[in-house]
Amino acid sequence: MDKQFFAEMRKISHEDELRSKLLLHGVKRILEERQEKLLGFIRKKEEKHLM
C-alpha cells in the first residue's frame, strides 16, 4: 500500500463512516496485489516446468 493512503486514513476520524469503507477498499487492494503476485509466480513456475 502506498504511504498516501495511510496519510489520508490518519486524517479521517474514527467515527466517520467513510473510514471503514476506505479500510475495506485498502484491504481489498492488498489482497488483489498479493493474488496478482501469486498468480505471476505460479505462471513462471509452470513455464519453467514446461521447458
Backbone bond lengths (Angstrom), bond angles and torsions (degrees), N, CA, C in turn:
res aa  C-N    CA-C-N  psi(-1)  N-CA   C-N-CA  omega(-1)  CA-C   N-CA-C  phi
1 M - - - 1.448 - - 1.520 108.16 -
2 D 1.288 114.70 148.44 1.450 117.25 -178.51 1.522 111.61 -86.38
3 K 1.305 115.54 157.39 1.466 121.98 -176.10 1.522 111.87 -65.69
4 Q 1.314 116.68 -29.61 1.463 120.26 -179.39 1.537 110.43 -62.73
5 F 1.316 117.33 -39.73 1.458 121.51 179.22 1.530 110.18 -58.78
6 F 1.330 116.53 -48.16 1.459 120.12 -178.74 1.525 111.76 -67.88
7 A 1.318 117.03 -34.84 1.466 120.17 177.24 1.528 110.32 -63.10
8 E 1.314 117.00 -41.64 1.464 120.68 178.31 1.526 110.81 -67.40
9 M 1.322 117.19 -37.78 1.461 120.13 179.14 1.525 111.42 -62.90
10 R 1.308 117.76 -36.00 1.470 121.10 179.76 1.519 111.67 -66.56
11 K 1.330 116.77 -26.60 1.464 120.99 -178.75 1.527 112.64 -76.43
12 I 1.320 117.08 -22.70 1.456 121.53 -175.71 1.527 109.59 -89.29
13 S 1.313 116.57 133.40 1.464 119.84 -178.56 1.527 110.22 -69.31
14 H 1.314 114.96 156.94 1.463 120.37 -178.12 1.524 112.39 -66.82
15 E 1.313 117.68 -23.50 1.457 121.31 -178.96 1.528 112.34 -83.63
16 D 1.293 117.64 -14.31 1.461 121.60 -176.43 1.533 110.53 -69.19
17 E 1.326 117.06 131.03 1.468 121.33 -179.94 1.527 111.53 -64.19
18 L 1.307 116.60 -28.95 1.459 120.98 -179.37 1.523 111.58 -64.12
19 R 1.329 116.48 -30.28 1.470 120.78 -178.05 1.533 111.10 -59.27
20 S 1.313 117.53 -47.08 1.471 119.38 -178.64 1.523 111.14 -65.62
21 K 1.321 116.80 -37.04 1.465 119.74 178.25 1.520 110.66 -65.94
22 L 1.322 117.00 -40.40 1.463 120.25 178.38 1.519 111.55 -67.64
23 L 1.329 116.70 -37.69 1.467 119.67 177.38 1.523 110.66 -62.90
24 L 1.323 116.70 -44.03 1.462 120.18 178.29 1.529 110.91 -62.66
25 H 1.317 115.97 -41.10 1.466 120.27 178.21 1.526 110.25 -62.48
26 G 1.322 116.51 -41.29 1.465 120.90 179.60 1.516 111.98 -64.81
27 V 1.323 116.48 -42.80 1.466 120.29 178.47 1.519 109.86 -64.11
28 K 1.313 116.57 -40.60 1.465 120.37 178.54 1.523 110.56 -61.48
29 R 1.326 117.22 -42.69 1.468 121.00 178.16 1.519 111.25 -61.58
30 I 1.323 116.66 -43.04 1.470 120.44 179.71 1.527 110.08 -60.81
31 L 1.334 116.30 -46.58 1.467 119.86 -179.22 1.524 111.68 -64.41
32 E 1.336 117.38 -39.37 1.465 120.27 178.39 1.520 111.16 -64.99
33 E 1.337 117.16 -40.96 1.466 120.83 178.76 1.523 110.71 -63.29
34 R 1.328 116.48 -43.04 1.466 120.06 179.32 1.521 111.24 -66.32
35 Q 1.325 116.50 -37.79 1.458 120.29 178.92 1.528 110.18 -64.56
36 E 1.331 117.11 -42.07 1.464 120.67 178.72 1.525 110.49 -62.05
37 K 1.326 117.22 -43.10 1.463 120.53 178.76 1.527 111.02 -63.02
38 L 1.318 115.80 -43.17 1.459 120.21 -179.57 1.526 110.92 -64.30
39 L 1.324 117.15 -44.56 1.464 120.32 178.99 1.527 111.12 -63.92
40 G 1.321 117.02 -38.52 1.460 120.62 176.34 1.517 111.54 -63.11
41 F 1.322 116.07 -41.46 1.467 120.95 178.11 1.524 110.53 -62.94
42 I 1.322 116.30 -44.06 1.473 120.75 -179.20 1.528 109.96 -64.32
43 R 1.320 117.13 -42.59 1.480 120.24 179.37 1.518 111.27 -61.53
44 K 1.346 116.21 -43.94 1.462 119.88 179.68 1.518 110.97 -62.99
45 K 1.317 115.87 -40.44 1.463 120.45 -179.96 1.525 110.29 -65.32
46 E 1.330 117.18 -40.70 1.460 120.97 178.58 1.533 111.02 -66.04
47 E 1.337 116.86 -39.61 1.469 120.11 179.54 1.524 110.10 -63.53
48 K 1.325 117.61 -41.64 1.463 120.65 179.41 1.528 110.40 -66.28
49 H 1.304 116.21 -36.55 1.468 120.62 -177.98 1.545 110.16 -70.15
50 L 1.320 117.63 -32.61 1.461 120.93 -178.76 1.531 112.38 -75.70
51 M 1.315 118.19 -19.09 1.464 121.01 -177.98 1.460 110.89 -77.09
